[in-house]
Amino acid sequence: MGSLLEQTLIEVVLTFTLVLARVGGMITTAPLFSSVEIPMTIRGALAASLTLLLMPLQWGSLAGAPAITLQYVIMLVGEVL
């Protein structure tokens, strides 16, 4: 088992990727942002920026490290859908 700092960092990264998956899915499917005229880099930057803005709201509910990778993949797919 790692240190408390290492465990917290893992939880923050996992939570960040879950929030990014949800925001990225929203940006990809939203009618305003899914237009072909908006470059993918702009959509990606917008998704990352919104995720950074929303992360402080998630500090109280950080995702714990799943026991197996398959659990994390299932959570990630659930957020995208």
Secondary structure, DSSP 8 states (H G I E B T S, - for coil): ---HHHHHHHHHHHHHHHHHHHHHHHHHHSTTTS-TTS-HHHHHHHHHHHHHHHGGGGGGG-----SSHHHHHHHHHHHH-
